[in-house]
Amino acid sequence: MSFEKLNLHPAIVKAVLAAGYTSPTSIQEQAIPELIDGHDVMASAQTGTGKTAAFMLPALHRLATPAKIHGRGPRILVLTPTRELALQVSGAASKYGKFLPRVNVVSILGGMPYPLQNKLLSQIVDVLVATPGRLIDHIERGRIDFSRLEMLVLDEADRMLDMGFIQDVERIASSTPTNRQTLLFSATLDTTIEKIAARLLKTPKRIQIASQHAKLDHIEQRMHYVDDLTHKNRLLDHLLRDTTIKQAIIFTATKRDADSLADNLSAQGHKAAAMHGDMTQRERTRTLTGLRQGRLKILVATDVAARGIDIADITHVINFDLPKFAEDYVHRIGRTGRAGASGTAVSFASSKDGIHLKRIERFTGNHFEFQSIPGMEPRTKPRFSRSDNRSAKRPSSAAHKTRRSWSDNPNTRTSPQGHRGDKGIEFGQPFGRETRKRPLRDSKFNHQDSFARAK
């Protein structure tokens, strides 16, 4: 199917073709006709499948028709969980609407100065892209008029749920007209998301494109077991010497780790920089611009960058720390292999990551086998079970207790045949010395001289 057959405005089709796209993706092919017809839609598709265009193209199609209500407020409102994603959506709106007559796109984000945002909101706004917290600030100050709003888009709704924004989203939705068209896009459509959709959407059309693991086939995934931080740093240094890396994103668990690791890599001669939530919007924009222009080769980031970065030259993603949520693993590695290209994702796991690894395997449907680099093998074996066969595990504590026996003599203890102290059992080496009768430890209450003194 071609974009011309989706009944989009000719000016929008012209902009899409000028951007280099010839045919719609699956999510675009299914969502755009429903949205043009005016239906509410809840859609699930993985990162890199063209979700932004799936809702922005029909939104711009609406703008090609003059507004029925005069005013300065936005006709399209898009809520995103992160600033980076908001900027990406704003850029897409400007790119796809450049041939339409005067489409004003405004971004309202945390980290931007209020005077600048007040000036932008004082003009006529067609598309408003915002993060929930900052938008509520402007709503409370009476700076936004939603009287002519026609479409509300919740982008990455699952991420907004994880970040605790859903109450803010519902509060914003209550400030908008009830006859609006509402769109909900999410990586997953679990029970919680469906409950939110039931409150905000009216008889929505449900679109679900692909499973999690089906969209990861073009990304090579590797898993390395690490002993400690020193071992992890050695492996990272080896990986970054790979000449096939054009650009890479390294994910860390904390902001402090991102800064520290970026500084260390810069000291080693790598073109690296950090990005996390404590940076100002100007610093984050400057860092992303350096990455897009090729001045930076390595970006060290927290999960704030997992969604909203769309750079074609990211060939490798390295999980220096495994994410706590399995969904974040998918979005992290989805930064590579964009638009059908191949990519490589390398993850480090220590003995503390057993539960996180199990969640990722269950969520993606993949079973990871640990790989090793010659000369950098871990000194120890994984300390968590990699098998679902519970019968192969150590007997439970309850079963273990049933095999204990205590001597009739309260001053002695014995270990029965088949317990850990026996050399012939399946546990291998003896737990301790061969069992023998031992008297209780001497004390002032059982020593003869003590009794004599007490008497």
C-alpha positions in Angstrom: 0.0 0.0 0.0 1.1 3.6 -0.7 0.5 6.7 1.3 -1.7 8.1 -1.5 -4.2 5.3 -0.8 -4.6 6.3 2.9 -6.7 9.4 1.8 -4.3 11.8 3.5 -4.2 15.4 2.3 -1.9 15.8 -0.8 0.4 18.3 1.1 1.0 15.7 3.8 1.7 12.9 1.3 4.1 15.3 -0.5 6.0 15.9 2.8 6.1 12.2 3.7 7.6 11.3 0.2 10.0 14.2 0.5 11.2 12.7 3.8 12.1 9.5 2.0 9.2 7.2 3.0 7.5 5.3 0.2 5.0 3.0 1.9 3.4 3.0 5.4 4.3 0.6 8.2 1.8 -1.9 9.6 0.8 0.4 12.5 0.4 3.3 10.1 -1.6 1.3 7.6 -4.1 0.1 10.2 -4.3 3.2 12.5 -4.5 6.1 9.9 -7.8 5.1 8.3 -9.5 4.6 11.7 -8.3 8.0 12.9 -9.3 9.8 9.7 -12.8 8.4 10.2 -12.9 9.9 13.7 -12.7 6.8 15.9 -10.9 6.7 19.2 -7.9 4.3 19.0 -5.8 2.3 21.4 -2.8 0.9 19.7 0.2 -1.3 20.7 3.4 -1.4 18.6 7.0 -1.7 19.4 9.6 1.1 19.2 10.9 1.8 15.7 7.6 0.9 14.0 6.5 4.4 13.0 4.0 5.1 15.8 4.7 8.9 15.7 3.7 9.2 12.1 0.7 6.9 12.7 -0.9 9.5 14.9 0.7 12.7 13.6 -0.3 12.3 9.9 -4.0 12.0 10.6 -3.7 14.8 13.2 -2.2 17.1 10.5 -4.9 15.9 8.1 -7.4 17.5 10.6 -5.5 20.7 10.5 -5.9 21.0 6.8 -9.5 21.8 7.5 -10.2 25.2 9.2 -11.1 25.1 12.8 -14.8 25.4 13.7 -14.0 27.4 16.9 -11.9 30.5 16.8 -9.2 31.0 19.4 -5.5 30.6 20.2 -5.6 27.3 22.0 -4.3 24.1 20.4 -6.4 21.9 18.2 -4.0 18.9 18.7 -2.5 18.0 22.1 0.2 15.3 22.4 1.3 14.2 25.9 4.7 12.4 26.2 6.5 11.0 29.2 10.0 12.5 28.4 11.4 15.7 27.0 13.3 13.9 24.3 10.2 12.2 23.0 8.3 15.5 23.1 11.0 17.1 20.9 11.0 14.1 18.6 7.2 14.4 18.1 7.5 18.2 17.6 10.1 17.6 14.9 7.9 15.1 13.2 4.9 17.5 13.2 7.0 20.2 11.6 8.5 17.9 9.1 5.2 16.3 7.9 3.3 19.5 8.0 5.8 21.8 6.2 3.7 22.0 3.0 0.5 22.8 4.9 -0.4 26.5 5.3 1.1 27.8 8.6 1.1 25.0 11.1 2.4 26.3 14.4 3.9 23.6 16.6 4.8 24.4 20.3 6.6 22.3 22.9 6.0 22.8 26.6 8.7 20.9 28.6 10.3 20.9 32.0 13.7 22.6 32.0 12.6 25.4 29.5 12.2 28.9 30.9 8.7 30.0 31.7 8.9 33.4 30.0 9.7 31.7 26.7 6.9 29.2 27.1 4.4 32.0 28.0 5.4 33.9 24.8 4.8 30.7 22.7 1.4 30.1 24.3 0.3 33.6 23.7 0.4 32.9 19.9 -2.1 30.8 17.9 -1.1 27.2 18.6 -2.1 24.3 16.3 -0.1 21.4 17.7 0.9 21.4 21.4 3.4 18.7 22.5 3.9 18.6 26.3 5.1 16.7 29.3 2.3 16.3 31.9 4.0 18.1 34.8 4.8 21.3 33.1 1.5 21.4 31.2 -0.4 21.3 34.5 1.6 24.3 35.8 0.3 26.3 32.8 -3.2 25.0 33.2 -3.3 26.1 36.8 -2.1 29.6 35.8 -4.8 29.8 33.2 -2.5 30.2 30.3 -4.0 27.5 28.0 -7.4 27.5 26.4 -8.6 24.0 25.4 -11.9 25.2 23.9 -11.0 24.3 20.3 -9.1 21.1 21.1 -10.1 18.3 18.7 -7.6 15.5 19.4 -5.8 14.3 22.5 -2.9 11.9 22.0 -1.3 9.8 24.8 2.1 8.7 23.5 4.0 5.9 25.3 1.1 5.5 27.8 2.8 2.6 29.5 5.9 4.7 30.2 3.8 7.5 31.7 2.2 4.9 34.0 5.6 3.7 35.1 6.7 7.3 35.8 3.6 8.1 37.9 2.1 10.5 35.4 -1.3 8.9 34.9 -3.1 11.0 37.5 -1.7 14.1 35.8 -2.9 12.8 32.5 -6.4 12.2 33.8 -6.4 15.7 35.3 -5.4 17.2 31.9 -8.0 15.1 30.1 -10.7 16.5 32.4 -9.8 20.0 31.3 -10.4 19.2 27.6 -13.7 19.0 25.7 -15.6 15.7 26.1 -16.2 15.5 22.3 -12.5 15.2 21.6 -11.0 12.3 19.7 -8.6 10.4 22.0 -5.7 8.2 20.9 -3.6 6.0 23.2 -0.4 4.5 22.0 1.6 2.1 24.1 4.2 -0.6 23.8 1.9 -3.0 25.8 -1.8 -3.2 26.4 -2.0 -4.8 29.8 -4.8 -4.7 32.2 -3.8 -1.4 33.8 -3.5 0.4 30.4 -6.9 -1.0 29.4 -8.5 0.4 32.6 -7.1 3.8 31.8 -8.3 3.6 28.2 -11.8 2.7 29.5 -11.9 5.9 31.5 -10.5 8.2 28.7 -11.6 6.7 25.4 -15.0 6.1 23.9 -15.6 2.7 22.3 -12.0 2.7 20.9 -10.7 0.6 18.0 -8.0 -1.7 19.2 -4.9 -2.2 17.1 -2.1 -4.6 18.2 0.8 -5.1 15.7 3.4 -7.5 17.0 4.7 -9.3 20.0 7.8 -8.1 21.8 10.2 -10.7 20.6 9.0 -10.6 17.0 10.4 -7.1 16.6 13.8 -8.0 18.1 14.8 -10.5 15.4 17.0 -8.0 13.6 18.9 -7.1 16.8 21.7 -9.5 17.9 21.5 -9.9 21.6 24.5 -10.9 23.8 24.7 -11.5 27.5 27.9 -11.5 29.5 28.2 -12.6 33.1 30.5 -10.3 35.2 32.3 -10.8 38.5 32.4 -7.2 39.7 32.7 -3.6 38.5 36.4 -4.1 37.5 35.5 -7.0 35.3 32.6 -5.0 33.8 34.9 -2.1 32.9 37.4 -4.4 31.3 34.7 -5.9 29.1 33.3 -2.5 28.2 36.7 -1.2 27.2 37.2 -4.3 24.9 33.7 -3.9 23.3 34.3 -0.2 22.6 37.4 -1.0 20.6 35.2 -2.8 18.0 35.7 -1.0 14.7 32.1 -1.8 13.6 30.7 0.6 16.1 29.6 3.8 14.5 27.7 5.2 17.5 26.7 3.5 20.7 24.4 4.2 23.7 25.5 2.8 27.1 22.7 2.6 29.7 23.4 2.9 33.4 21.1 2.5 36.5 21.8 5.9 38.1 22.6 9.5 37.0 25.8 9.5 39.1 27.0 6.3 37.3 26.2 7.9 33.9 28.3 11.0 34.7 31.2 9.0 36.2 31.3 6.5 33.3 31.1 9.3 30.7 34.0 11.1 32.4 36.1 7.9 32.5 35.5 7.2 28.8 36.4 10.7 27.8 39.6 10.5 29.8 40.4 7.3 27.8 40.0 9.2 24.6 36.5 8.3 23.6 34.1 10.9 22.3 31.6 10.4 25.1 29.0 12.4 27.0 26.3 11.7 29.6 22.6 12.4 29.5 20.1 12.1 32.4 17.2 13.9 34.1 19.3 16.3 36.2 20.6 18.0 33.1 18.9 21.2 31.8 17.0 21.0 28.6 19.7 23.1 26.9 22.4 20.6 27.9 20.4 17.6 26.8 19.6 19.2 23.5 23.3 20.1 22.9 24.3 16.5 23.7 21.7 15.0 21.3 22.8 17.5 18.6 26.4 16.4 19.0 25.3 12.8 18.7 23.2 13.5 15.5 26.0 15.5 13.9 28.6 12.8 14.7 30.7 14.9 17.1 29.9 12.3 19.8 30.3 8.5 19.4 29.2 7.3 22.8 26.2 8.4 24.8 26.0 7.3 28.4 22.4 7.6 29.6 19.8 6.6 32.1 16.4 5.3 31.0 15.3 8.8 30.4 16.9 8.4 27.0 15.4 5.0 26.3 12.4 6.5 24.5 12.6 9.5 22.2 16.0 9.1 20.6 15.8 8.3 16.9 19.3 8.3 15.4 20.0 6.1 12.5 23.7 5.6 13.2 23.3 3.9 16.6 24.7 0.5 15.8 25.3 -0.8 19.4 23.4 -0.6 22.7 25.2 -1.7 25.8 23.4 -2.4 29.0 26.1 -1.6 31.6 23.3 -2.2 34.2 20.3 -4.3 33.5 17.0 -2.4 33.8 14.6 -3.1 36.6 11.6 -3.3 34.2 11.6 -5.8 31.4 9.8 -3.3 29.1 12.7 -0.9 29.5 15.1 -3.6 28.1 13.0 -3.7 24.9 13.0 0.1 24.6 16.7 0.4 25.3 17.8 -2.0 22.7 15.2 -0.6 20.3 17.5 2.5 20.0 19.5 0.4 17.5 18.3 -1.4 14.4 16.1 1.4 13.4 14.0 1.4 10.3 14.7 -2.3 9.6 18.5 -2.0 9.9 20.4 -4.6 12.0 21.9 -3.8 15.4 23.8 -5.3 18.3 22.7 -5.2 22.0 25.2 -6.3 24.7 24.2 -6.7 28.3 26.1 -7.3 31.5 24.6 -9.3 34.3 26.0 -10.0 37.8 25.0 -12.4 40.5 22.5 -9.7 41.7 20.6 -9.6 38.4 19.0 -13.0 38.5 15.4 -11.8 38.9 15.8 -9.0 36.4 17.2 -11.4 33.8 14.3 -13.8 34.4 11.8 -11.0 33.8 13.5 -10.0 30.6 13.5 -13.6 29.3 9.9 -14.1 30.2 8.9 -10.8 28.6 10.8 -11.1 25.3 10.5 -14.9 25.0 14.2 -15.3 24.6 16.5 -17.5 26.7 20.0 -16.0 27.0 23.1 -18.0 27.0 26.1 -16.3 28.6 28.9 -15.6 26.3 32.6 -15.0 27.2 35.5 -13.2 25.6 38.8 -15.2 25.5 41.1 -13.9 28.2 38.2 -12.1 30.0 36.2 -15.0 31.3 34.5 -14.6 34.7 36.3 -16.1 37.6 33.0 -17.4 39.1 30.0 -19.1 37.6 26.5 -17.5 37.7 25.1 -17.7 41.2 21.5 -17.8 40.1 19.6 -20.6 38.6 19.3 -20.4 34.8 16.9 -23.5 34.6 13.2 -23.6 35.2 13.5 -27.3 36.3 13.0 -26.9 40.0 13.6 -30.6 40.6 17.3 -30.0 39.9 17.6 -27.4 42.7 18.7 -28.0 46.2 16.0 -29.6 48.4 13.8 -27.1 50.2 14.4 -26.1 53.8 11.3 -28.1 54.9 12.6 -31.3 53.3 16.1 -30.6 54.7 14.7 -30.3 58.2 13.0 -33.7 58.0 16.4 -35.4 57.5 17.8 -34.1 60.7 17.9 -36.3 63.8 18.9 -35.4 67.3 20.5 -37.7 69.8 18.6 -38.7 72.9 21.6 -37.4 74.9 21.0 -33.6 75.1 24.8 -33.1 75.4 25.5 -34.6 72.0 24.5 -33.9 68.4 24.8 -36.3 65.5 24.4 -36.0 61.7 22.5 -38.9 60.2 23.5 -40.8 57.1 22.6 -38.9 54.0 23.0 -35.4 55.6 25.6 -32.9 54.4 28.2 -34.3 56.7 28.3 -37.6 54.8 30.8 -38.0 52.0 28.7 -40.4 50.0 25.7 -38.2 49.2 24.9 -36.3 46.1 26.1 -32.9 47.4 29.7 -33.9 46.8 32.3 -32.6 49.3 31.5 -33.0 53.0 30.1 -29.9 54.7 32.4 -30.3 57.6 34.4 -32.8 59.6 33.1 -36.3 60.2 30.4 -36.1 62.9 31.2 -37.2 66.3 29.8 -36.8 69.8 30.9 -33.5 71.4 30.1 -32.2 74.9 28.4 -28.9 75.3 30.7 -26.0 75.7 32.1 -25.5 79.3 30.6 -22.6 81.2 30.4 -21.4 84.7 27.2 -23.4 85.1 28.7 -26.8 84.3 32.3 -26.6 85.4 33.0 -28.4 88.7 35.2 -25.7 90.1 32.5 -23.1 89.3 30.0 -25.2 91.2 32.4 -25.4 94.1 33.0 -21.7 94.2 29.3 -21.0 94.0 28.6 -23.4 96.8 
